[in-house]
């Protein structure tokens, strides 16, 4: 099985991604005997793309993670089955932010989740009104690109 990544090296967090893929394949009846991470090769230069990708065999590193995947899936399903946070009416974004930090959403996302950090009032207002993804926004809603070239959370 090959997990393809857009990074230029194999990273620790890729192992968990690969372990999830192996878990799903094994549960589907597919016997996975080896696991690779395929990533971009830093030494590749245009126009010669013959060495664009590198593979790293991570079979031994993924094996011990497989026993934890089922437990993690159960934990995630239990979290998703829990009660969703509800909005309390608040007059200002800052009071909404304060109310949200103590809510179930904060417990679900964790206190350091980007959506709960200072300066995210617009995102918090959206969450409190049931907007959880871009598709939930009204068609008339104008979107702005992220500031400082950073991706939106």
MARBA-3410 file (N, C-alpha, C, O; in Angstrom, 1 decimal):
153
0.9,-1.2,0.0,0.0,0.0,0.0,0.9,1.2,0.0,1.9,1.3,0.7 ~ 0.5,2.2,-0.8,1.3,3.4,-0.9,0.5,4.6,-0.5,-0.6,4.8,-1.1 ~ 0.9,5.3,0.5,0.2,6.6,1.0,1.0,7.7,0.3,2.2,7.9,0.6 ~ 0.4,8.5,-0.5,1.0,9.6,-1.3,0.8,10.9,-0.6,-0.3,11.3,-0.2 ~ 2.0,11.6,-0.4,1.9,12.9,0.3,2.6,13.9,-0.6,3.4,13.6,-1.4
2.1,15.2,-0.4,2.7,16.3,-1.2,3.9,16.9,-0.5,4.4,18.0,-1.0 ~ 4.4,16.4,0.6,5.6,16.9,1.2,6.9,16.4,0.5,6.8,15.5,-0.3 ~ 8.0,17.0,0.9,9.3,16.6,0.3,10.0,15.6,1.2,11.2,15.4,1.0 ~ 9.4,15.1,2.2,10.0,14.1,3.1,8.9,13.3,3.8,7.8,13.7,3.9 ~ 9.3,12.1,4.3,8.4,11.3,5.1,8.4,11.9,6.5,9.5,12.1,7.0
7.2,12.1,7.0,7.1,12.8,8.3,6.4,11.8,9.3,5.6,10.9,8.9 ~ 6.5,12.0,10.6,6.0,11.2,11.6,4.4,11.1,11.5,3.9,10.0,11.6 ~ 3.8,12.3,11.2,2.3,12.3,11.1,1.8,11.4,9.9,0.6,11.1,9.9 ~ 2.6,11.1,9.0,2.2,10.3,7.8,2.0,8.9,8.3,1.2,8.2,7.6 ~ 2.6,8.5,9.3,2.5,7.1,9.8,1.0,6.8,10.2,0.5,5.7,9.9
0.4,7.7,11.0,-0.9,7.5,11.4,-1.9,7.5,10.2,-2.8,6.7,10.2 ~ -1.7,8.3,9.2,-2.5,8.3,8.0,-2.4,6.9,7.3,-3.4,6.4,6.9 ~ -1.2,6.4,7.2,-1.0,5.1,6.6,-1.6,4.0,7.4,-2.2,3.1,6.8 ~ -1.5,4.1,8.7,-2.1,3.1,9.6,-3.6,3.0,9.4,-4.2,2.0,9.4 ~ -4.3,4.2,9.2,-5.7,4.2,9.0,-6.0,3.5,7.7,-7.0,2.8,7.6
-5.3,3.8,6.6,-5.5,3.2,5.3,-5.3,1.7,5.4,-6.1,1.0,4.9 ~ -4.3,1.2,6.1,-4.1,-0.2,6.2,-5.2,-0.8,7.0,-5.7,-1.9,6.7 ~ -5.7,-0.2,8.1,-6.8,-0.7,8.9,-8.0,-0.9,8.0,-8.7,-1.9,8.1 ~ -8.3,0.2,7.2,-9.5,0.1,6.3,-9.4,-1.0,5.3,-10.3,-1.8,5.1 ~ -8.2,-1.1,4.7,-8.0,-2.2,3.7,-8.1,-3.6,4.4,-8.7,-4.5,3.8
-7.5,-3.7,5.5,-7.5,-5.0,6.2,-9.0,-5.4,6.6,-9.4,-6.5,6.4 ~ -9.7,-4.4,7.1,-11.2,-4.7,7.4,-12.0,-5.0,6.2,-13.1,-5.6,6.3 ~ -11.5,-4.6,5.0,-12.2,-4.8,3.7,-11.8,-6.1,3.1,-12.2,-6.5,2.0 ~ -10.9,-6.9,3.8,-10.5,-8.2,3.3,-9.2,-8.2,2.5,-8.9,-9.2,1.9 ~ -8.6,-7.0,2.4,-7.3,-6.9,1.6,-6.1,-7.1,2.5,-6.0,-6.3,3.5
-5.3,-8.0,2.2,-4.1,-8.3,3.0,-3.0,-7.4,2.6,-2.4,-7.5,1.5 ~ -2.6,-6.4,3.5,-1.6,-5.5,3.2,-0.3,-6.0,3.7,-0.2,-6.3,4.9 ~ 0.7,-6.2,2.9,2.0,-6.8,3.3,3.1,-5.8,3.4,4.2,-6.1,4.0 ~ 2.9,-4.6,2.8,3.9,-3.6,2.9,3.3,-2.2,2.8,2.3,-2.1,2.1 ~ 4.0,-1.2,3.4,3.4,0.1,3.4,4.6,1.1,3.1,5.6,1.1,3.7
4.3,1.9,2.1,5.3,3.0,1.7,4.6,4.3,1.8,3.4,4.5,1.7 ~ 5.4,5.3,2.1,5.0,6.7,1.9,5.7,7.2,0.7,7.0,7.1,0.6 ~ 5.0,7.7,-0.2,5.5,8.3,-1.4,5.5,9.8,-1.3,4.4,10.4,-1.0 ~ 6.6,10.5,-1.5,6.7,11.9,-1.3,7.5,12.5,-2.4,8.2,11.8,-3.2 ~ 7.5,13.8,-2.5,8.3,14.5,-3.6,9.8,14.4,-3.2,10.2,14.5,-2.1
10.6,14.3,-4.3,12.0,14.3,-4.1,12.6,15.7,-4.2,12.4,16.4,-5.2 ~ 13.3,16.1,-3.2,13.9,17.5,-3.1,14.9,17.6,-4.2,15.2,18.8,-4.6 ~ 15.5,16.6,-4.7,16.6,16.6,-5.7,16.1,16.7,-7.1,16.9,16.9,-8.0 ~ 14.8,16.6,-7.3,14.2,16.6,-8.7,14.1,18.0,-9.1,13.7,18.9,-8.4 ~ 14.5,18.3,-10.4,14.5,19.6,-11.0,14.0,19.5,-12.4,14.3,18.7,-13.2
13.1,20.5,-12.7,12.5,20.6,-14.0,13.6,20.9,-15.0,14.5,21.7,-14.7 ~ 13.6,20.4,-16.2,12.6,19.6,-16.9,12.6,18.1,-16.7,11.7,17.4,-17.1 ~ 13.7,17.6,-16.0,13.8,16.2,-15.8,13.0,15.8,-14.6,13.4,16.0,-13.5 ~ 11.9,15.2,-14.8,11.0,14.7,-13.8,11.1,13.2,-13.5,10.2,12.7,-12.9 ~ 12.1,12.6,-14.0,12.2,11.1,-13.9,12.4,10.7,-12.4,12.1,9.5,-12.1
12.8,11.6,-11.6,13.0,11.2,-10.2,12.1,12.1,-9.3,12.5,12.5,-8.2 ~ 10.9,12.4,-9.7,10.0,13.3,-9.0,9.6,12.8,-7.7,9.4,13.5,-6.7 ~ 9.4,11.4,-7.5,9.0,10.9,-6.3,10.0,10.0,-5.6,10.9,9.4,-6.3 ~ 9.9,9.9,-4.3,10.7,9.0,-3.5,9.7,8.2,-2.7,8.6,8.6,-2.4 ~ 10.1,6.9,-2.4,9.3,6.1,-1.5,10.1,5.7,-0.3,11.3,5.5,-0.3
9.4,5.7,0.8,10.0,5.3,2.1,9.2,4.1,2.6,8.0,4.3,2.8 ~ 9.8,3.0,2.9,9.2,1.8,3.4,8.9,2.1,4.9,9.9,2.2,5.7 ~ 7.6,2.1,5.3,7.3,2.4,6.7,6.5,1.2,7.3,5.8,1.4,8.3 ~ 6.6,0.1,6.7,5.8,-1.1,7.2,6.1,-1.4,8.7,5.1,-1.5,9.4 ~ 7.3,-1.4,9.1,7.6,-1.7,10.5,7.1,-0.6,11.4,6.7,-0.9,12.6
7.2,0.6,11.0,6.7,1.7,11.8,5.2,1.8,12.0,4.7,2.3,13.0 ~ 4.5,1.4,10.9,3.0,1.4,10.9,2.4,0.2,11.8,1.4,0.4,12.4 ~ 3.1,-0.9,11.7,2.6,-2.1,12.4,2.1,-1.9,13.9,1.0,-2.3,14.2 ~ 2.9,-1.2,14.7,2.5,-1.0,16.1,1.3,-0.1,16.3,0.6,-0.1,17.3 ~ 1.1,0.8,15.3,-0.1,1.7,15.3,-1.4,1.0,15.0,-2.4,1.6,15.4
-1.4,-0.1,14.3,-2.6,-0.7,13.9,-3.5,-1.1,15.0,-4.7,-1.0,14.9 ~ -3.0,-1.5,16.2,-3.8,-1.9,17.3,-4.5,-0.7,17.9,-5.5,-0.9,18.7 ~ -4.1,0.5,17.7,-4.7,1.7,18.2,-5.8,2.3,17.4,-6.6,3.1,17.8 ~ -5.8,1.9,16.1,-6.7,2.5,15.1,-8.2,2.2,15.5,-9.0,3.2,15.5 ~ -8.5,1.0,15.8,-9.9,0.6,16.1,-10.4,1.4,17.3,-11.5,1.9,17.4
-9.5,1.6,18.3,-9.9,2.3,19.5,-10.1,3.8,19.2,-11.0,4.4,19.7 ~ -9.2,4.3,18.4,-9.4,5.7,18.0,-10.7,6.0,17.2,-11.4,7.0,17.4 ~ -11.0,5.0,16.3,-12.3,5.1,15.6,-13.5,5.1,16.5,-14.4,5.9,16.4 ~ -13.4,4.2,17.5,-14.5,4.1,18.5,-14.6,5.4,19.2,-15.7,5.9,19.5 ~ -13.5,6.0,19.6,-13.5,7.3,20.4,-14.1,8.4,19.6,-14.8,9.2,20.1
-13.7,8.4,18.3,-14.2,9.5,17.4,-15.7,9.3,17.2,-16.4,10.3,17.1 ~ -16.2,8.1,17.0,-17.6,7.9,16.8,-18.4,8.2,18.0,-19.5,8.8,17.9 ~ -17.9,7.9,19.2,-18.5,8.3,20.5,-18.6,9.8,20.6,-19.6,10.4,21.0 ~ -17.5,10.5,20.2,-17.5,12.0,20.3,-18.6,12.6,19.3,-19.3,13.5,19.7 ~ -18.6,12.0,18.1,-19.6,12.5,17.1,-21.0,12.2,17.5,-22.0,12.9,17.1
-21.3,11.1,18.3,-22.6,10.8,18.7,-23.1,11.6,19.9,-24.2,11.6,20.2 ~ -22.1,12.4,20.5,-22.5,13.2,21.6,-23.3,14.4,21.2,-23.6,14.6,20.1 ~ -23.8,15.1,22.3,-24.6,16.3,22.1,-23.8,17.4,21.4,-22.7,17.7,21.8 ~ -24.4,18.0,20.4,-23.8,19.2,19.8,-24.0,20.4,20.7,-25.0,20.5,21.3 ~ -23.1,21.3,20.6,-23.2,22.5,21.4,-24.3,23.4,20.9,-24.6,23.4,19.7
-25.0,24.1,21.7,-26.0,25.0,21.3,-25.6,26.4,21.6,-24.8,26.7,22.5 ~ -26.2,27.3,20.9,-25.8,28.8,21.0,-26.7,29.4,22.1,-27.9,29.2,22.2 ~ -26.0,30.2,22.9,-26.7,31.1,23.8,-26.7,32.4,23.2,-25.8,32.8,22.5 ~ -27.8,33.2,23.3,-27.8,34.5,22.7,-26.9,35.4,23.4,-26.8,35.4,24.6 ~ -26.1,36.1,22.6,-25.0,36.9,23.2,-25.0,38.2,22.3,-25.3,38.2,21.1
-24.7,39.3,23.0,-24.8,40.6,22.2,-23.5,40.9,21.5,-23.5,41.7,20.6 ~ -22.4,40.4,21.9,-21.1,40.7,21.3,-20.3,39.5,20.9,-20.5,38.4,21.5 ~ -19.4,39.6,20.0,-18.6,38.5,19.6,-17.7,38.0,20.7,-17.5,36.8,20.9 ~ -17.2,39.0,21.6,-16.4,38.5,22.7,-17.1,37.7,23.7,-16.6,36.8,24.2 ~ -18.4,38.0,23.9,-19.2,37.2,24.9,-19.5,35.9,24.3,-19.6,34.9,24.9
-19.7,35.9,22.9,-19.9,34.6,22.2,-18.6,33.7,22.4,-18.7,32.5,22.6 ~ -17.5,34.4,22.2,-16.2,33.7,22.3,-16.1,33.1,23.7,-15.7,31.9,23.8 ~ -16.4,33.9,24.7,-16.2,33.4,26.1,-17.2,32.2,26.3,-16.8,31.2,26.9 ~ -18.4,32.3,25.8,-19.4,31.3,26.0,-19.0,30.0,25.3,-19.1,28.9,25.8 ~ -18.4,30.2,24.1,-18.0,29.1,23.3,-16.8,28.3,23.9,-16.7,27.1,23.9
-15.9,29.1,24.6,-14.7,28.4,25.2,-15.2,27.4,26.2,-14.5,26.4,26.5 ~ -16.3,27.7,26.9,-16.7,26.7,28.0,-17.7,25.7,27.4,-18.3,25.0,28.2 ~ -18.0,25.7,26.2,-19.0,24.9,25.6,-18.5,23.5,25.3,-17.3,23.2,25.4 ~ -19.5,22.7,24.8,-19.1,21.3,24.4,-18.2,21.4,23.1,-17.4,20.5,22.9 ~ -18.4,22.4,22.3,-17.6,22.5,21.1,-16.1,22.7,21.5,-15.2,22.1,20.9
-15.8,23.5,22.5,-14.5,23.6,23.0,-13.9,22.3,23.5,-12.8,21.9,23.3 ~ -14.8,21.5,24.2,-14.4,20.2,24.6,-14.1,19.3,23.5,-13.2,18.5,23.5 ~ -14.9,19.4,22.4,-14.7,18.5,21.2,-13.5,18.9,20.5,-12.7,18.0,20.1 ~ -13.3,20.2,20.2,-12.2,20.6,19.4,-10.9,20.7,20.2,-9.8,20.5,19.6 ~ -10.9,20.9,21.5,-9.7,21.1,22.3,-9.4,22.6,22.4,-9.7,23.4,21.4
-8.9,23.1,23.5,-8.7,24.5,23.7,-7.7,25.2,22.7,-7.8,26.4,22.6 ~ -6.9,24.4,22.0,-5.9,25.0,21.1,-6.3,24.9,19.7,-5.5,25.3,18.8 ~ -7.5,24.5,19.4,-8.0,24.4,18.0,-8.0,25.8,17.4,-8.5,26.8,18.1 ~ -7.6,26.0,16.2,-7.5,27.3,15.6,-8.9,28.1,15.6,-8.9,29.3,15.7 ~ -10.0,27.4,15.5,-11.3,28.0,15.5,-11.6,28.7,16.8,-12.5,29.6,16.9
-10.9,28.2,17.9,-11.2,28.8,19.2,-10.2,29.8,19.6,-10.3,30.3,20.7 ~ -9.2,30.1,18.8,-8.2,31.0,19.2,-8.7,32.4,19.0,-9.6,32.7,18.2 ~ -8.1,33.4,19.7,-8.4,34.8,19.6,-8.3,35.3,18.2,-7.4,34.8,17.4 ~ -9.1,36.2,17.8,-9.1,36.7,16.4,-9.9,35.9,15.5,-9.9,36.2,14.3 ~ -10.7,35.0,15.9,-11.5,34.1,15.0,-13.0,34.4,15.2,-13.8,33.5,15.1
-13.4,35.6,15.6,-14.8,35.9,15.9,-15.7,35.6,14.7,-16.8,35.0,15.0 ~ -15.3,35.9,13.5,-16.2,35.6,12.4,-16.5,34.1,12.3,-17.6,33.7,12.1 ~ -15.5,33.3,12.4,-15.6,31.8,12.4,-16.5,31.4,13.5,-17.3,30.5,13.3 ~ -16.3,32.0,14.7,-17.1,31.6,15.8,-18.6,32.0,15.6,-19.5,31.2,15.9 ~ -18.8,33.1,15.0,-20.2,33.5,14.7,-20.8,32.5,13.8,-22.0,32.2,14.0
-20.1,32.1,12.8,-20.6,31.1,11.9,-21.0,29.8,12.6,-22.0,29.3,12.4 ~ -20.0,29.3,13.4,-20.3,28.1,14.1,-21.6,28.2,15.0,-22.4,27.3,15.1 ~ -21.7,29.3,15.7,-22.8,29.5,16.6,-24.2,29.5,15.8,-25.2,29.3,16.4 ~ -24.1,29.9,14.5,-25.4,29.9,13.8,-25.5,28.7,12.9,-26.4,28.7,12.0 ~ -24.7,27.7,13.1,-24.9,26.4,12.4,-24.1,26.3,11.1,-24.3,25.3,10.4
-23.2,27.3,10.8,-22.4,27.2,9.6,-21.1,26.5,10.0,-20.3,27.1,10.7 ~ -20.9,25.3,9.5,-19.8,24.5,9.8,-18.8,24.2,8.6,-17.7,23.8,8.8 ~ -19.3,24.6,7.4,-18.4,24.4,6.3,-18.9,25.5,5.2,-20.0,26.0,5.3 ~ -18.0,25.7,4.3,-18.3,26.7,3.3,-19.7,26.5,2.6,-20.4,27.5,2.3 ~ -20.0,25.3,2.3,-21.3,25.0,1.7,-22.5,25.4,2.5,-23.6,25.5,1.9
-22.3,25.6,3.8,-23.5,26.0,4.6,-23.7,27.5,4.6,-24.7,28.0,5.0 ~ -22.8,28.3,4.0,-22.9,29.7,3.9,-24.0,30.1,2.8,-24.2,29.4,1.9 ~ -24.7,31.2,3.1,-25.7,31.6,2.0,-24.9,32.0,0.7,-23.8,32.4,0.8 ~ -25.6,31.8,-0.4,-25.0,32.1,-1.7,-24.5,33.6,-1.8,-23.6,33.9,-2.6 ~ -25.1,34.4,-1.0,-24.8,35.9,-1.1,-23.6,36.2,-0.2,-23.1,37.4,-0.3
-23.1,35.3,0.6,-22.0,35.6,1.5,-20.7,35.8,0.7,-20.3,34.9,-0.1 ~ -20.0,36.9,0.9,-18.8,37.2,0.3,-17.6,36.5,1.1,-17.6,36.6,2.3 ~ -16.7,35.9,0.4,-15.5,35.3,1.1,-14.3,36.1,0.7,-14.1,36.6,-0.4 ~ -13.4,36.2,1.7,-12.1,36.9,1.5,-11.0,35.9,1.6,-11.1,34.9,2.4 ~ -9.9,36.0,0.9,-8.8,35.1,1.0,-8.2,35.3,2.4,-8.3,36.3,3.0
-7.5,34.2,2.9,-6.9,34.3,4.3,-5.8,35.4,4.2,-5.2,35.6,3.2 ~ -5.6,36.1,5.3,-4.6,37.1,5.5,-3.2,36.5,5.7,-3.1,35.3,6.1 ~ -2.2,37.2,5.3,-0.8,36.7,5.5,-0.5,35.5,4.7,0.5,34.8,5.1 ~ -1.3,35.1,3.7,-1.0,34.0,2.9,-1.2,32.7,3.6,-0.8,31.6,3.1 ~ -1.8,32.7,4.8,-2.0,31.4,5.5,-3.3,30.8,5.1,-4.3,31.5,4.7
-3.4,29.5,5.3,-4.6,28.8,4.9,-5.6,29.0,6.0,-5.3,29.2,7.2 ~ -6.9,29.0,5.7,-8.0,29.1,6.7,-8.0,27.8,7.4,-7.7,26.8,6.9 ~ -8.5,27.8,8.7,-8.6,26.6,9.5,-9.6,25.7,8.9,-9.8,24.6,9.5
END
